[in-house]
């Protein structure tokens, strides 16, 4: 797999919140295997903590035979791997919901792909000796603050999420991004990167790992980053968000673009999912009346978005509504309309890109 970066594009991150910094990638930055340097989206819940890498220590404890306290040098001395992975914020696309949803009003750009270098968490868990009763692993960051939405947190809390033990083993503890030192905005000096899961699972500024013998019941597991789920004969219950939903996005042409009638054009974009890989992508140029299967331009790899393209020659002048939908190798297809049970998260319905077809 090539590790070359695509050419830098003339674009800038879009501010969605000044403090803490929350920055969205421009859509045109999402059309390559890698998001161009400096254009990967940034999601922060609390102010960026000040951490001296020379004094940093990661502590691992809980249901283990022996606790660990590891410096960055200790971690770098372990066998490292580099993985190209796609991260999407669970609220990406919230601005396109037909109802008012609390939270940052992301449009399409709270998603990105980078090369992450670090050590698999499974290596540390094996070194510590996981207890037979272990079922979940808690990841806690050094960032702290108070939450007001969706409900007040009742005081200062750290950002933390847990993972089932098998997913935790596959998580990467990364200290490099795209071949360079992990920037503080992206969680440096150390962060988790969890393949296939929405970005909230990839805890930044990681300082503590605790092996648990039961599911964690923290704020970012039960109050936020959770949805209501109904089971037959039982009251609705809060369920933590997990793998990314199948989703495809048009990158080119951009909204508002003008294409000449009768001239060859190319519709391009990316598709991703958390379980399996994108297997089929279809494009509509008439607002969903008819659909045409597009071609994949990159191979399918777990945890990585897949690029696609469709050649098209618009025949009628006037506005055109472009749509794209994808299906995963597991059989999941994007829903036609958003699911209100998901609230302001897991937004995966097709969003039209409106362009104009004009006479030459």
C-alpha positions in Angstrom: 0.0 0.0 0.0 1.4 3.4 -1.0 2.3 5.7 1.8 2.6 8.8 -0.3 0.5 11.8 0.6 -1.8 13.3 -2.0 -0.9 16.8 -3.2 -1.7 19.6 -0.7 -4.9 21.4 -1.7 -5.8 25.1 -1.3 -8.2 24.7 1.6 -8.4 25.3 5.3 -10.1 23.7 8.3 -13.5 25.0 9.1 -14.0 26.2 12.7 -17.1 24.7 14.4 -16.1 25.9 17.9 -13.2 28.1 19.0 -12.6 26.8 22.5 -12.1 23.9 22.8 -11.0 23.7 19.2 -13.3 21.8 16.9 -12.4 21.9 13.3 -14.0 20.4 10.2 -12.2 19.2 7.1 -13.3 20.8 3.8 -15.0 18.3 1.6 -12.4 18.6 -1.1 -9.8 17.2 1.4 -11.6 13.8 1.6 -10.9 12.6 -1.9 -7.6 10.8 -1.4 -6.5 7.7 0.4 -4.9 10.1 3.0 -6.4 13.3 4.3 -3.8 16.0 3.4 -1.5 17.1 6.2 -3.1 19.8 8.3 -6.6 19.1 7.1 -7.7 16.2 9.3 -10.7 17.2 11.4 -10.2 17.9 15.1 -12.7 16.9 17.8 -12.2 18.1 21.4 -14.6 18.0 24.4 -12.5 19.9 26.9 -9.5 22.3 26.6 -6.3 20.7 25.2 -4.2 19.6 28.3 -0.6 20.6 28.6 1.5 17.5 28.8 5.3 17.3 29.0 6.3 14.3 26.9 9.5 13.9 29.0 7.4 13.3 32.1 4.5 11.4 30.6 3.5 8.1 32.1 0.8 5.7 30.9 -0.7 3.7 33.7 -2.4 0.3 33.2 -4.2 -1.5 36.0 -7.4 -3.1 37.1 -8.1 -6.8 36.5 -4.5 -7.7 35.7 -1.7 -9.7 37.2 0.6 -6.7 37.4 0.1 -3.0 36.8 2.2 -1.2 34.3 3.7 2.4 34.3 5.2 3.2 30.9 7.0 6.3 29.7 7.0 7.3 26.0 10.5 5.8 25.7 9.2 2.5 27.1 6.4 2.4 24.6 8.6 3.3 21.7 11.0 0.5 22.7 8.2 -2.0 22.0 7.6 -3.4 18.4 5.5 -0.7 16.6 3.1 -0.9 13.7 1.7 1.7 11.3 -1.9 1.4 10.2 -3.9 3.6 7.8 -7.3 4.1 9.4 -10.4 6.2 8.9 -12.0 8.0 11.9 -15.4 9.6 11.8 -17.0 11.7 14.5 -20.3 10.1 15.6 -22.0 13.4 14.9 -20.7 13.9 11.4 -23.6 15.2 9.2 -25.6 16.5 12.2 -26.3 19.8 10.3 -28.3 17.8 7.7 -30.8 16.4 10.2 -34.4 17.5 9.7 -34.8 18.1 13.4 -32.8 20.3 15.9 -30.1 18.1 17.4 -27.8 19.3 20.2 -24.1 19.3 19.6 -21.7 20.7 17.1 -23.3 21.3 13.7 -20.9 19.2 11.6 -21.6 19.1 7.9 -19.7 16.4 5.9 -16.1 16.9 7.0 -15.8 15.4 10.5 -14.1 12.3 9.0 -10.5 11.7 7.9 -7.8 9.2 7.2 -4.3 9.1 8.5 -1.3 6.8 9.0 -1.0 6.1 12.8 2.1 4.6 14.3 2.2 3.0 17.8 1.8 -0.3 19.7 -1.3 -2.5 19.8 -3.0 -2.3 23.2 -3.1 -6.1 23.1 0.7 -6.2 23.6 0.4 -4.2 26.9 -2.6 -6.3 28.0 -0.6 -9.5 27.5 2.3 -8.0 29.4 0.1 -7.1 32.3 -1.7 -10.4 32.4 -5.5 -10.0 31.9 -7.6 -11.6 34.6 -10.1 -14.3 33.7 -13.1 -12.1 34.8 -12.0 -9.2 32.5 -14.6 -8.1 29.9 -14.0 -4.4 29.2 -11.2 -1.9 29.0 -11.5 1.7 30.1 -9.5 4.4 28.2 -9.2 7.7 30.0 -7.7 10.9 28.7 -5.9 13.8 30.5 -8.5 16.3 29.3 -11.1 17.4 31.9 -14.1 19.7 32.2 -17.8 20.0 32.8 -20.5 18.9 30.3 -23.8 20.9 29.9 -25.3 18.9 27.0 -27.1 16.6 26.7 -27.4 16.9 30.5 -25.0 18.5 33.0 -22.2 16.2 34.2 -22.5 17.5 37.8 -18.9 18.5 38.0 -15.5 18.2 36.4 -15.0 14.8 34.7 -12.3 13.3 32.4 -13.1 12.2 28.9 -13.2 8.4 29.0 -14.7 5.5 27.0 -14.6 1.8 27.4 -14.3 -1.0 24.9 -15.2 -4.7 25.0 -12.0 -6.6 25.5 -11.6 -8.0 21.9 -12.0 -4.5 20.4 -9.5 -3.1 23.0 -6.9 -5.6 22.0 -7.1 -4.3 18.4 -6.8 -0.7 19.4 -3.5 1.1 18.6 -1.8 3.4 21.1 -0.3 5.9 18.7 2.5 8.5 19.2 3.0 9.3 15.5 0.6 10.6 12.8 1.5 10.5 9.1 5.2 9.8 10.0 5.6 12.7 12.4 5.2 13.4 16.1 1.5 13.2 17.1 0.3 16.9 17.3 -1.3 18.0 20.6 -4.5 18.9 18.8 -4.8 15.2 17.7 -4.1 13.8 21.2 -0.3 14.0 21.5 1.8 12.7 23.1 -0.3 9.5 23.1 -3.8 8.6 21.9 -5.9 5.5 21.2 -7.0 4.8 17.6 -9.8 2.1 17.5 -10.3 0.6 14.0 -13.9 0.7 12.8 -15.4 2.6 15.7 -16.7 6.1 15.8 -14.0 8.7 16.9 -15.2 9.0 20.5 -13.7 5.6 21.2 -10.2 6.8 20.1 -9.5 8.6 23.3 -6.9 11.4 23.0 -4.2 12.4 25.5 -4.4 8.9 26.9 -3.0 8.6 30.4 -4.9 5.6 32.0 -6.0 2.2 30.9 -8.1 0.1 33.4 -9.2 -3.5 32.7 -12.7 -4.0 34.1 -14.9 -7.1 34.9 -18.1 -5.4 33.9 -19.3 -2.7 31.4 -18.4 0.8 32.4 -21.3 3.2 33.3 -19.6 6.6 32.8 -21.0 9.8 31.4 -19.6 9.2 27.9 -21.0 5.7 27.8 -24.5 6.0 29.1 -25.5 9.7 28.9 -23.6 10.9 25.8 -22.5 8.8 22.8 -25.4 6.5 23.4 -28.7 5.9 21.7 -32.1 4.5 22.8 -32.7 0.9 21.8 -36.0 -1.0 22.1 -36.1 -4.7 22.6 -39.4 -6.7 22.4 -41.2 -6.7 25.7 -38.6 -4.6 27.5 -38.4 -0.8 28.2 -36.1 1.2 26.0 -32.5 1.2 27.2 -29.4 3.3 26.5 -26.8 1.5 24.4 -23.3 2.9 23.8 -22.5 3.7 20.2 -20.1 1.3 18.5 -19.0 0.6 14.9 -19.3 3.2 12.2 -22.4 2.8 10.0 -22.0 2.3 6.3 -21.8 5.6 4.6 -20.7 7.1 1.2 -20.0 10.7 0.4 -19.6 12.7 -2.8 -16.4 14.7 -2.9 -16.5 16.0 -6.5 -18.3 17.8 -7.9 -18.8 20.2 -5.0 -22.2 21.7 -4.1 -22.9 24.6 -6.4 -20.6 23.4 -9.2 -21.5 24.2 -12.8 -21.0 21.5 -15.3 -21.5 21.9 -19.1 -24.3 19.9 -20.7 -23.1 17.0 -22.8 -19.5 17.2 -21.6 -18.0 14.1 -19.9 -17.8 14.5 -16.1 -16.7 12.4 -13.2 -18.5 12.0 -9.9 -16.1 10.9 -7.1 -16.1 10.2 -3.4 -15.4 7.8 -0.6 -17.3 5.2 1.4 -16.5 3.6 4.8 -18.0 1.4 7.5 -17.0 -0.1 10.8 -18.0 -3.7 10.3 -16.8 -5.4 7.1 -15.9 -3.2 4.1 -17.7 -1.1 1.6 -18.8 -3.6 -1.2 -21.2 -1.7 -3.5 -21.8 2.0 -4.2 -24.6 3.5 -6.3 -25.0 7.0 -7.6 -28.2 8.9 -8.6 -28.0 12.0 -10.8 -31.8 12.7 -10.7 -32.5 12.9 -7.0 -33.0 9.2 -6.4 -35.3 8.3 -9.3 -32.7 6.1 -10.8 -29.4 4.6 -9.6 -26.2 3.6 -11.3 -23.4 1.4 -9.9 -20.1 3.2 -9.5 -16.7 1.7 -9.8 -14.2 1.3 -7.0 -10.9 2.9 -7.5 -9.2 1.5 -4.4 -9.2 -1.9 -2.8 -11.3 -2.8 0.2 -9.4 -2.8 3.6 -11.0 -3.1 7.0 -11.0 0.2 8.9 -10.2 2.3 5.8 -12.4 4.3 3.5 -12.7 3.1 -0.1 -12.7 5.5 -3.0 -15.1 5.3 -5.9 -16.0 7.1 -9.2 -18.7 7.2 -11.8 -18.3 8.7 -15.3 -21.3 10.8 -16.3 -22.3 13.1 -19.2 -25.2 15.4 -18.1 -27.8 15.7 -20.9 -30.2 18.3 -19.7 -29.5 21.8 -18.5 -30.8 22.9 -15.1 -30.3 21.9 -11.5 -29.3 18.3 -10.7 -29.5 16.5 -7.4 -26.7 14.0 -6.9 -27.0 11.2 -4.3 -24.8 8.3 -3.4 -25.5 5.2 -1.2 -23.3 2.3 -0.2 -23.8 -1.3 0.9 -21.3 -3.1 3.1 -19.9 -6.6 2.8 -22.1 -7.4 5.8 -25.2 -6.4 3.9 -25.9 -3.1 5.6 -27.2 -0.3 3.3 -27.6 3.4 4.0 -31.2 4.3 5.1 -33.1 6.6 2.8 -34.0 8.9 5.7 -32.4 9.5 9.1 -33.4 7.4 12.1 -34.8 9.5 14.9 -33.8 6.8 17.5 -30.2 7.7 16.9 -30.8 11.3 17.9 -27.9 13.4 16.8 -25.5 10.5 16.1 -24.8 7.8 13.5 -26.1 10.0 10.7 -25.8 8.0 7.5 -28.7 8.8 5.2 -27.7 10.1 1.7 -27.4 13.9 1.5 -27.9 15.5 -1.9 -25.3 17.5 -3.6 -27.0 20.1 -5.8 -25.2 21.3 -8.9 -26.1 23.2 -12.1 -25.9 21.8 -15.6 -25.5 24.7 -18.0 -25.3 25.2 -21.8 -21.7 25.5 -23.0 
